[in-house]
Amino acid sequence: MPRIRGYGRRTGEQTRSIDIRSLRKAAYVGDAAGNWLNARNELFCAGIRPKHWSDTAITLDGQTLPVTWMPWHFSGSRPFFVCRCGRKVLQLFAPPGYSWRCRHCYGLSYATRQVGQRYRLILKAQKVRERLRADDLGVANPFPPKPKGMHWRRYDRLRARHDQALEQSLMRLKI
């Protein structure tokens, strides 16, 4: 697998991916959700357009992706992709020019594993901002307001996590 621009290993964040949970939300697998049309529109905008689908397989980009259902805690079942290596996974990846496979087949890493501790802490703070649906992810900008429907307790916990990561990042700068 070629490296992207020659630096380190290719990461899952740099690679096109598909998640079985988003396909289930869009009613391609399993029962239809209440907002399945919005979920299908999001997938369509992301360039994911299944040709044929059922509860056991999905045809995408000329490749049939097998789906299996595993029993879940306290009854019910949950869908998983079955990769060619035999792993049952929630997410498959497809680098340009390659077919859909799991993260292990392509040796994909996580972006946070390839940066220093200080930048890892900054990424952690930015992830909190993403969760709060901030327009600007820069850590120097004001902290985003509480989204509608989120409990104050969760918002305060996320704010504390953000502030702690930012403070630790700044302490690493002094060293």
N, C-alpha and C positions, 0 to 999 in steps of 0.2 A: 504494500500500500504506500503510494508516494506521500511524502510530507507536504504540508501546505506551506508554500513559500520557503521551504527549507528549514524551518524552525520547529524543533520538537516533534512530538507525535500529533497526528490529527485528532481533534477533539470532537465529541458528540455535538457540541454547540455549533461547530463549523460545518456540520454535515446535515444534509436533508434527512428528516426523520418522519416517521408516522407512528402514532400511538393508538393502541387498540381502544383505549378509553374514549378518545375523540371520535373514533369510528362508531363506538357503541352509542355515544351521545347523539350522533347524526343518524342513528337507526340503520346503519349498514350491517350491524351485528346485534342480535338480540332484539328486545322489545323497543318500540319507539318511545322516546322521552317527550315531554311536553313541548320543549323548544327545539325539536330536531331540525326544523328548517333553518334556524339561525346557525346551528352547528354545521349543517351541510354547506351553507354559504361560506362559513369560515374555512372549511376544508377546500372548497372550490377556489377561493381566493388564494390559498396557500399552494395551489397547483396539484392537489390530490383529488383525482377524479376516478373512482373505481368504475370499471366497465360492468362487471358482474359481481354479485355478492349473495351470500347466504350465511347461515350460522356456522358453517364448516369451512368456508374458503372465501377469499376476496381476490378478484383479479385486478391488478394494478400495474400499469406500465408494461403490459404484456407478460407479467409474471403472476402465477397463482400462489397466494400466500395462505397456507393452511392455518385454520383456527381450531383450537381445542378448548373445551370447557372443563374447568377444574372445580371440584366442590369447595365451597367457601365456608367460613366460620358460621355456626348457628344456622345452617341450611342455605340453600341457594347455590349458585355457581357463578364463576367469573371467566370471561374469555381471555385466552392468551394466544399470541402468534407462536407457531412452531417453526424455528429456524432450521436451515438445512443441517446444521451441526447437531440438532436434536434438542436444543434448549427451548424451554417455554419462556417467552419474554413478553413484556408489555409494549416494548418499543423496538422498531426496526429502523435501520439506517441505510442510505443509498448514496455513497459518494458519486460525483459525476462520472458516468460511463460504467458504473457497476450496478449489480442487482441488489435487491433488498436482503440484508443480513443483520444479525444481532451485533451488538457492540463488541463482543468478544471475538467474533470472526474477523472483524476489520482491525482489531487491536486499538480501538478508540479510547482515548483518555478523557478526563474531565478537565476543563479549562483551569479550575482552581488548583489542580495538581501540578501545573506547569508554571506557576507564578510564585514569587516570594511571599513570605508571611505577611508583610505589610500590605501588599496588593490583594492578598486573599481576604484580609480584613475589610478593605475598601469594597471588594466585590460582595462581601457579606452585608455591608451597609446598603449597597445599591440594590441587593435582592429584597431587602425590607421595603425600600422605596418602590420597587416594582410591584410588590404585593399590595401596597397601598395605592397602586395605580397613579403614581406621580407622573406629571408631565415632563419634569426635568430630573434626571437621575443623579445629577452632580451632588456630591456630598457637601459642597460649600453652599448650596441653596437652602432656603428655609425648609423645614420638615413639612411634608404634606399633611393636609387636614384629614380627619377621620372619614373614611368612606361611609356612605349611608348604609345602614344595616349591620355594620360591624360593632361588636360590643366594646365598650370603653375599656374593659379589662384586657381584651386582646390587643387593642390599640396601644395601651400603656405598656404592655409586655413587648410589643414590636418596637416601640420607641426606645425602651430600655436596651433592647438587643442592638439597635442601630447605634445608640449613643456609646455603648460599651465598645463595639467594634471600631467606631471612629476614634474613640479615646485611645484604645490600644494601638491603632494605626499611627496616631500622632506621637505616641510614646516611642514607637519603633523608629520614627523619623529622627528623634533626638539622639538615639544611640549611634 
